[in-house]
């Protein structure tokens, strides 16, 4: 297989992920408008989170971190990659089917484990009903995640990156239809959830078939390769569990404050836009590329790949994080405030967004640093780091809740993200030059940070100057667009003048340097 051109891969996945996130944002705007932050909205958000939590636990967060490096190496050597993929596909299907059946039986306890504040009020039976409808999504989306990893390992990024667009388009269509026909909005969203999983699975299965891997379900069996896969995945499963504990802590805190689950969720979705576009794109492209380079003992190439991924991540996420902090209020007001989402919801949601924005670079750096471990089939070290970050999150979120209220959940998440990023970076010191920043990265990082600070100052001044149109129901859209575009222009000009980037960097992937 020809080497993946990193920048082109980042941009390809990033572009499709951007489309998905934009569609997801439209979905959330409609959800906020139709349901606001009331009990139906909170019940659905918890129900939808449950299968997604287990999906990250089984597929994206654990199984794929072990599957992608092993499958990439089998592709490189031609050692029966299809047989290995079908064994993994069948095993994952069996496990997630069993989990789905069990979860539907114990759904009331699962809901309370995530949102104890629902006990004794009308949100609990709603969340249980929605949860039982939504949960089979885990089977469909876990298989989708595995097939997406297979496609990414083969350098086929478009179908895997585009699949989430289907999820959001189906949700949008479902909400618009429910509103026009008078259907129950909560039930409509719940039933749309497994439909989105089926659509995504069909898309990536046909893409895998075109790649030469039309995977079939077979009787699960424990082969030596699958045993190796599980051995590598086990620490990642535990690490995935730690991440989900962090999520549970936040949901639990939010469930004791009326509307807080929705505030946190809407803020989370907005900062997930740059996180998904940059962080996920880099993680998807970097892991199989590093796996192949390490297999070929290409240490110089590994260092180049890591350095360019870090540079690309910081170039986009440092200014994005500062912007989310500085203009959180106008963003939430203009984008969400309508119909059921009122002025009283704007301030708490903006507060959560600003806190999450402060952690955005850390969350993306994790996506850059983790493949350095996973490509070496080391999932145990990130697990240890994840445990410490879990402790940081739990102590801060629970300990600060009496002082900061629901915002303590966002604060714990952000500080735990920085703790995790620092540990991952420190752990790479033992990996040698292949995991060290090259001269170009060391030169550019401080210039990127300085350009971002210049942009932040400009946004603060411009926000004040545009206060009147930003508060006007008619003018607020163009005012926010002007604010964002002007901020981007200031950042681009400052970064270019300071040497934070060169135009040649974006011409289909720069040639290897140093």
N, C-alpha and C positions, 0 to 999 in steps of 0.2 A: 504494500500500500504506500502511495506517495505521502510524504510528510504533510501534515495539516498546516496550512498557513494561518498562524494564530490570529492575527488581527482580523483577517477576513472571516474566520470562524466566529470570533467574538461578535463581529458586526452582524453576521447572518443570524446567529441565535438571538442576539440582542434586539434586532429589528422585529423578529417574530414575537419575542417575549414582550417587546414594547406594545405591539398590537394587542397581545393577550391582556396586558395590564391596562391598556386604555379601555378595552372592552370590559374588563373586570371593574374598572372605575365607573363606567357607565352603568354596569349592573348595580354597583353599590349606591350610586346616586339615585337610581330608581328604587332600590330597597329602602333607602332613607326617606325618599319622598312618599312611598306607599305605606311603609310600616313605622317610620320614625325610630324612636328608641323605646317603644312600648313592649309589653310582655310577649306579643307574637314575634316581634323582631328578635328579642333576646332568646326566646325559646328556639327559633330556627337557627340562629347563629351558634348556639351551643350544640344543637343536633347536627348541624353541618360540620362543626369542628371535630366531632367524635370520629367519624370515619377518616377524616383528613389527618387527625392525630395518629391513628393506627397506620395509615398509609405511610406517613413519614417514618414511623417506627419500623415497619416491615420492609418497605420497598425502597423509597428514595433515600431514607436516612441510613439504612443498614445493608439491605440486600444488594443494592446497586453499587455501594462503595466497595464491596468485595467482588461483585459480578463483573463490573466494567474492566478492572485491570486484568482479571483472569481471562475474560473473553477477548480482550485486546491482544493478549499474548498468544492465544490460540489462533486468532486471525492472522497474526504475524507469522506463526510457524505452520499453519494449516493443519493443526492437530484436532480434527473433528470438532470445529466450533459449533456446528449445528446440533450435534448430539448433546454437547454440553449445555447449549442454550435451551433445548427442549426439556432436558432434565430439570434445569432451574425453573423454567416456565411451569412445568407440571407440579413441581414441589411447592412453589409459591402459591399456585392456584389452590392446592389442597389445604395448605395452612390457612390462607385467608378465608376459604369457605368455612372451615371449622370455626374460626374466630367470629365470622359473621353470624353463624347460627347461635353461638354462645352469647354473643353481645346482645342479640335481639331478646334473648331470654332474661338477661340481667340488666336490661336497659335502664330501669329506674335507679339502680345503684350506680350505674355509669354516669348518669346525668348528675346525681348528687355528688359523685366524686369530682366532677368538674365544676359544679355550681351549687355548693351547699346552701347558698342563700335562697335557692328555689324551694326549699323544703317548706311545706305548709301554705304555699300560695299557688295561684293558677298557672304559673309558668311551668311547674313540674309536669303535670299531665300533658301539656302541649309539647314540651321538649321530648317526653318519652314517646309520644305518638309520632312526632316528626323524626325522631332518632331511629325508630324501627323501620321507617320507610327509607331513610337516607343510608342506613349502614351497609347494605349490599354494595354500595358504591366502592367500598374498600377492595372488594374482589376485582372489580373491573379496572379501577385506577391503579392498583398494584401491578396487574399484568401490563397495563399501559406503561407504567414506569420502567418495568423490565425491558419491554420492547423498545422504549425510548433510549435506554442505555445501550442496547444492542445497536441501534441506528447511529447513535453518537460515536460509538467505538469504531464504526465503519465510516465515519466522516459524513454521514447523512443527517444533517441537522434540521432540515426544514420541516419535515412531518412531525418530528418529536417536539420541536419548539412551537409549531403551529397548532398542535392538538388542544392546548388549553383555550385557544380562541373559540373552539367549538363549545366548550363548557359555558363560556360567558355569553356567546350568542344565543344558546338554547335558554339560558336563564333569562336573558333580556326578552326574548320572544315569549317565554312563559309568563313573565310579569305583565307585559303589555296586553297579552291575550286575556289574562285573568282580570285585569283592570277593566277591559272593554266588555267582557262577558259576565262580569260579576262573580267570578269564581272566588273561593276562599284562597286568599293570597298565601297564607302559610302552608296549606296543603299543596297548593300548586308548586311552590318552591321545593317542598320536600319530594314530591314525585318527579320533579325535573332533575333532581340530583342523580339517581341511577341512570336516567336517560342520557345525561351528559357523559357518564362513565362509559356507557355502551358505545356512544358515538366516537369518543376518543380512542377506545380500544380498537374499533374497526379501522380507523384512520391509520394508526401506527402498525397494525397487523398487515394491512395491504402494502404499506411502505416497506416493511421488513420482507414481505414476500417478493417484492420487486428487487430487493437487495440480494435475494437468493436464500432467504431464511423464512419460509412459510411454516412457522412453528405449529406443531400439533400437540394437543394434550395427550399424554401417555400415562400409564400407571406409575405413580411416584416410586422411585427406587433410590437407594442410597449408594451411589457410585463413589469411587475414590475422589473423582473431581468434585462432586457435590459435597463430599465430606470435607474436602479442603476449603470449598466455598464457605461452608457453615463455620468452620474453624476460624476463618478470617472474619466472617460476619458477626460472630458472637459478641466480641467487644463493641462493635458498631451498633448492635441491637441494644446493648446496655447503654451506650452513649445516646442512642435515639431515645431510650427511656428517660435519660436525664433531661434531655431537651424538652420532652413532653411534660416532665415534672415542672419545669419552668413555666410552661404554658398553663398547666393546671393551677399553679400558684396565682398567676395573673387572673385567670378566670374566677377562681375562688374569691379573691379579694373583690373583683368587680361585681360578683353576684350579690354582695351585701350592700351595694349602693345602687339605688334605682337608676337605670339608664346607663350605668357604667360599662357593662359588657358591650353595649352598642357603641358608646363613645370610644372605647379602646379598639374595638373592631374596625370602625370607620377610619380612625387614625392609623391603625396598623395597615389597612389596605392602601392608604395613600403613600406611606413611606415604603411599602412593598413595591411600588412602581419602579423607582430607581434601583432598589435592591434586586428585584427580579431581572430587570433589563441588564444590569451590569454583573452582579454577583453570580446569578444562576448561569448566565451565558458563559462567564469565565470558568466556573466550576465544570460545566458540561464539556467545554472544549479542552480544558487543561488536563483533566484526569487521564483520558485515553492517550493524549499526546505525551504526557510525562511517562506513562506506563510503557509506551513503545520506546521512548528515548532511553529509559533506564534499562530496558531489556537489551538494547543495543549498546549499552555502556557509553552513551553519548552525553558526557557530563557537561560539556560546553553548551550543547543544545538545551539541556535541562535548565541550566542557569539562565540562558537567554529566554526560554519560555516563561520561567518563573518571574524574571525581572520585567518582561513586557506585560505580563498579566497584572502584576502589581501596579505598574505605571498606568496602565489603562484603567484599572479600578479606581485608583486615587484621583486620576484626572477628572473622572466623572462624578465620583461620590463625595469628595470633599466639598466641592461647591454645592452639590445637591443637599448635603446635610446642613450646611450653613443656611441655605435658602429656606429649608423646612423650619429651622429654628426662628429665623428673622421674620418671615412672612407667614407663619402658621395661621394667624387669625384671618387674614384675607383669603387664604387658600380654602379654609374650611367654610367660611361664610359664603364665598362666591360659589364654590363647587357643590356644597351640600344643603345650604339653607333654603328650603322650599317645602311647602305642604306640611307633612307631619314632622319634619325636622326643623324645629323652631330656633329662635335666637338664644333661648336658654341652653340649647345643646351645643352652640358654637364654641363658647369659651372653654368648657371642659374637654371637648374634642381637640381643640387647637392646642391646649396645654399638653395633652398626651402626644400629639403630633410633634411638637417642639422637642419633647423629651426623647422620642424615638429618633428624630432627626439627628440629635447629638450622637447617637450610637450608630448611625448609618455606615460610616467608614469602617467601623469595627466589624459590623455584620458582613460587609463585603470582603474585608481582609480574611475573614475566616474561610470564605469560599476559595480564596487564592491559596491560603496556607494548608488547608486540609488535604488537597490532592498530593502535596509533597509527602505526606504520611501514607495515604491510601495507595499511591502508586508503588510504594515500597511494601505493600501488603501489611502495613502497620496500622491497625485500628485500635490497638490497646492504649497507645499513648494519648490519642485524642480523647479516649474515654476517661482517662485519669483527669485530664484537663477539664472535661465537661462536668465531672463530679464537683470539682472546685468551683466552677462557674455556677453550678446549681446551688451550692452553699451560699455563694455571694448573693444570688438572686433571692433565695428564700429568706435569708437574714434581713436583707434590705427591704424587700417588698412587705414582709410581714411586720418587721420591726418599725417601719416608717408609716405603715397604714394609719395608725392612730393620729399621726401628725399631718401627713399629706393626703390622706384619704385614698381614693381610687388611683390617684396619680403615682402612688408608691409602686403599683404594679409595673407601670411603664419605666419608672426610675430603676427598679431592680433589673428589668430586662436589659436596659441600656448599659448599666454598669457591669452586669454579668457578661455582656457582649464584649466590652473592652477587656475584661479580665481573661476571657477565653482567647481573644486575639493576641494578647500579650504572651500568654502561655504557649500558644502555637508558634509564635515568632521566636520565642526564647528556645523552644525545643528544636528548631531548625539549625541551631548553632552546631549541633553534633553531626549534621549531615554533610559538612564540608562545603566546598565552593559551589557545588551544583545547586545549593539552596541559599546562596548569598546574593545580595543585590549587586548588580554590576555598576560600573562607573556612571553610565548614563542615568540609571535610576537614582543613584545617590545625588547626582547633579540636579535632577528635575523635581524631586519630591518637595524640597523647601520652596521652590518657585511656584509649584502648584498650590501649596498652602497659602503663600503670600497673595497670589492672585485671587484665591477664594475669599480671603479676608477683605481685600479691596472691594470685591463684589458684594460682600455682606454689608459693608459700610454704605455702599451705594444703595442697596435695597432698603436699608433702614431709612435713609433720607428720602428716597423716592416714594416709599410707602406713606410717609407723612405728607408729602406733597400731593399724593393722589387719594388722600383720605376721603374727600367728599365724593368723587365718582365711585370709589370702592364701596361706599355705603349706599349708593343709589341703585335701586332695583333694575333700572334700565342700563345704566352706564357701567355697572360693576364688571361685566364680562370683558369689555374692551380695556378697561383699566387694569384688570389682572393680567390680560394678555400683554399689554404694554410693559407692565412691571416685570413680568417673567422674561420677555424677549430682550428688554433693555439690560436686565441682569446678566443674561447669557452673553450679550454683546460685550458688556464690560469685562466679564470674566475671560472671554476669548481673547480680547485685545490685551488684557493684562498678562494672561498666561503666555501669549505669543511674544509680547515685548520682553518679558522676563526670562524667556527661554524654557518655559514649561512644556512646550510641544513645538513640533515643526509640521508643516503641511504634508510633507512626504510620509509622515507616520501613518496616514490614513489612505494611502494609495495601494489598497489591496494587500497589505501586509508588508512591513518593512523588511529589508534584507537583514540577515543575521549580523550582529555586531558584537565585537569583543568576545 
